[in-house]
Amino acid sequence: MPDGPRYEEDFYAWTQYQAKVLRTLRTRDNRFDREHVAEEIEDWGKSERDAVESEITSVIEHLLKLAHSPAERPRYGWMGSIADARRILRKKLTPTLRSNAEQKIRELYQDAREAAELALHDYGEHEAAAALPASCPYTLDQVLDRNWYPEPLQEPK
């Protein structure tokens, strides 16, 4: 049994570890393109990481629109987008990728905020776009929780 992360338990960590191990193996047979194979394995894992980050960004974008848009019609579409992204995250998220997401949530939020702001402007909701928080109002647990949605902001009376 090899040392390091297990394929079945944390695919991303496994790819990064296997690439590192492959690069350290000695070989006398120069027909094997060790460096490129290691790079491909490493990139395979990075692709999973990028997909997870993209889905988290999408969830946050749609949570922001749900919370800040006064529109009623697109709400179920936004909820559907959130549900789809959360389903993908349940399949792809490993402990290492979750840790990575926790470290990058501020950066992911800025990307999501920008997308939400542009979408709100596209709907003519300039006040809602201007009211988006500067920092992420959601925890990663909320982003991932299939049953959690923000309450829409109440209009002042």
Contacts in CASP RR format, 6 or more apart in sequence:
PFRMAT RR
TARGET T0000
AUTHOR 0000-0000-0000
METHOD contacts of the structure
MODEL  1
MPDGPRYEEDFYAWTQYQAKVLRTLRTRDNRFDREHVAEEIEDWGKSERD
AVESEITSVIEHLLKLAHSPAERPRYGWMGSIADARRILRKKLTPTLRSN
AEQKIRELYQDAREAAELALHDYGEHEAAAALPASCPYTLDQVLDRNWYP
EPLQEPK
2 21 0 8 1.000
4 13 0 8 1.000
4 14 0 8 1.000
4 17 0 8 1.000
5 13 0 8 1.000
5 14 0 8 1.000
5 17 0 8 1.000
5 96 0 8 1.000
6 14 0 8 1.000
7 14 0 8 1.000
9 94 0 8 1.000
9 95 0 8 1.000
10 94 0 8 1.000
10 95 0 8 1.000
10 96 0 8 1.000
10 97 0 8 1.000
11 45 0 8 1.000
11 48 0 8 1.000
11 94 0 8 1.000
12 45 0 8 1.000
12 48 0 8 1.000
12 49 0 8 1.000
12 94 0 8 1.000
12 96 0 8 1.000
12 97 0 8 1.000
12 100 0 8 1.000
13 94 0 8 1.000
13 95 0 8 1.000
13 96 0 8 1.000
15 41 0 8 1.000
15 42 0 8 1.000
15 44 0 8 1.000
15 45 0 8 1.000
15 46 0 8 1.000
15 48 0 8 1.000
16 42 0 8 1.000
16 45 0 8 1.000
18 38 0 8 1.000
18 41 0 8 1.000
19 38 0 8 1.000
19 39 0 8 1.000
19 41 0 8 1.000
19 42 0 8 1.000
20 38 0 8 1.000
22 34 0 8 1.000
22 37 0 8 1.000
22 38 0 8 1.000
22 41 0 8 1.000
23 34 0 8 1.000
23 35 0 8 1.000
23 38 0 8 1.000
25 34 0 8 1.000
27 34 0 8 1.000
48 92 0 8 1.000
48 97 0 8 1.000
49 97 0 8 1.000
49 100 0 8 1.000
51 88 0 8 1.000
51 92 0 8 1.000
52 89 0 8 1.000
52 92 0 8 1.000
52 93 0 8 1.000
52 97 0 8 1.000
52 100 0 8 1.000
52 101 0 8 1.000
53 100 0 8 1.000
53 101 0 8 1.000
53 104 0 8 1.000
53 108 0 8 1.000
55 85 0 8 1.000
55 86 0 8 1.000
55 88 0 8 1.000
55 89 0 8 1.000
55 92 0 8 1.000
56 85 0 8 1.000
56 89 0 8 1.000
56 101 0 8 1.000
56 105 0 8 1.000
56 108 0 8 1.000
56 140 0 8 1.000
56 143 0 8 1.000
57 108 0 8 1.000
57 111 0 8 1.000
57 112 0 8 1.000
57 115 0 8 1.000
58 81 0 8 1.000
58 82 0 8 1.000
58 85 0 8 1.000
58 112 0 8 1.000
59 82 0 8 1.000
59 85 0 8 1.000
59 86 0 8 1.000
59 89 0 8 1.000
59 112 0 8 1.000
59 143 0 8 1.000
59 144 0 8 1.000
60 108 0 8 1.000
60 109 0 8 1.000
60 112 0 8 1.000
60 113 0 8 1.000
60 116 0 8 1.000
60 136 0 8 1.000
60 138 0 8 1.000
60 143 0 8 1.000
61 112 0 8 1.000
61 113 0 8 1.000
61 115 0 8 1.000
61 116 0 8 1.000
61 119 0 8 1.000
62 78 0 8 1.000
62 79 0 8 1.000
62 81 0 8 1.000
62 82 0 8 1.000
62 85 0 8 1.000
62 116 0 8 1.000
63 82 0 8 1.000
63 138 0 8 1.000
63 142 0 8 1.000
63 143 0 8 1.000
63 149 0 8 1.000
63 150 0 8 1.000
64 112 0 8 1.000
64 113 0 8 1.000
64 116 0 8 1.000
64 132 0 8 1.000
65 74 0 8 1.000
65 78 0 8 1.000
65 116 0 8 1.000
65 119 0 8 1.000
65 120 0 8 1.000
66 75 0 8 1.000
66 78 0 8 1.000
66 79 0 8 1.000
66 82 0 8 1.000
66 149 0 8 1.000
66 150 0 8 1.000
66 152 0 8 1.000
67 137 0 8 1.000
67 150 0 8 1.000
67 151 0 8 1.000
67 152 0 8 1.000
67 153 0 8 1.000
68 116 0 8 1.000
68 120 0 8 1.000
68 125 0 8 1.000
68 128 0 8 1.000
68 129 0 8 1.000
68 131 0 8 1.000
68 132 0 8 1.000
68 152 0 8 1.000
68 153 0 8 1.000
69 75 0 8 1.000
69 120 0 8 1.000
69 123 0 8 1.000
69 125 0 8 1.000
69 128 0 8 1.000
69 152 0 8 1.000
70 125 0 8 1.000
70 128 0 8 1.000
70 152 0 8 1.000
70 155 0 8 1.000
71 123 0 8 1.000
71 125 0 8 1.000
74 123 0 8 1.000
79 149 0 8 1.000
82 149 0 8 1.000
83 146 0 8 1.000
86 144 0 8 1.000
86 145 0 8 1.000
86 146 0 8 1.000
89 144 0 8 1.000
90 144 0 8 1.000
90 146 0 8 1.000
93 101 0 8 1.000
93 144 0 8 1.000
98 140 0 8 1.000
101 108 0 8 1.000
101 140 0 8 1.000
102 140 0 8 1.000
105 136 0 8 1.000
105 140 0 8 1.000
106 135 0 8 1.000
106 136 0 8 1.000
109 135 0 8 1.000
109 136 0 8 1.000
113 132 0 8 1.000
113 133 0 8 1.000
116 129 0 8 1.000
116 132 0 8 1.000
117 129 0 8 1.000
117 132 0 8 1.000
118 129 0 8 1.000
120 126 0 8 1.000
120 128 0 8 1.000
120 129 0 8 1.000
120 132 0 8 1.000
121 129 0 8 1.000
131 153 0 8 1.000
137 150 0 8 1.000
138 150 0 8 1.000
142 148 0 8 1.000
END
